[in-house]
């Protein structure tokens, strides 16, 4: 795996901190208090809590589960990172509703849009290292797959009382992801030249992440009454402000000297392609993945607690397993192969399926 590229001068670092501070003030003043009407304040708060929930899930997926060396970050970095993830989450939710993302293939495009954006703004040190290989393995592979998982978890957490089948699926998913996370947390740091992370510390990161997500989730039912998915659509001013904020994040990364021009030129065409596919597939009206998820009604806390326990226990067990070598493969390399396979396959698969659907619709129109 590639070594992250970090090359920051004191002057660039000073500029970065100053721009981030200005960005923080801008976001707070522009969006968190966008209306002076007391009646609209609970509505605005509920919308931003929903965006914050998705931002936390994406942050946990990209920083903790993928493990981009969280102990190596300064304490002040975390609130700034959460702000950046919230900007991205707000734009993703707008795109989901605006283009009526309604199925797995749309969710895969949305996850890909996130991972490609993250490679330029949130985690270029890791994602753009050793390009073009990491375009497939990390950006479109592990981070794209993890974003898809987090979008799925977001839907589970906001979708009310699930069926028994959904509860079983949640437990099985927790078991599989926990096993994979334990293996990944044990062997990935050394493979990526990060400091080794001990099991107790790894579990603390997982438990704290779950606590933060649970805290935001607990606030949502009382603050999302009357909300519909269309409330998550941003106005032109909001879209423009958040897009400028995203460009500011890109500028910050440029000042940090962690975005090679060649890598950016590889990422941008794929990002634009995902956006164009979503745009062509969009509808003015119709179902979205968020239907029946607003107002937010979390699943029973007992189900969520059991899933968390299964996840942490599975991670503990798999962390302590030695590498089981079978030929050139072991459990760690198999996870890497799986991520790479996903990175290679998801965009061609989505393009093929959507192309076939469009052809069949045109055929039906001609025959009709």
Buried (B, 14 or more C-beta within 10 A) or exposed (E): BBEBBEEEEEEBEEBBEEBBEEBBEBBEEBBEEBEEEEEEBBBBBBBBBBBBBBBBBBBBBBBBBBBBBBEEEEEEEEEBBBBBBBBBBBBBBBBBBBBBBBEEBBBBBBBBBBBBBBBBBBBBBBBBBBBEEBBBBBBBBBBBBBBBBBBBBBBBBBBEEBEEEBBEBBBEBBBEBBBBBBBBBBBBBEEBEBEEBEBEEBBEBBEEBBEBBBEBBEBBBEBBEEBEBEBBBBEEEBBEBBEEBBEBBBBBBBBBBBBBEEBBEBBEEBBEBBBEBBEEBBEEEEEBBBEEBBBBBBBEEEBBEBBBEBBBBBBBBBBEEEEEEEEEEBBBBBBBEBBBEBBBEBBEEBBEBBEEEEEEEEEEEEEE
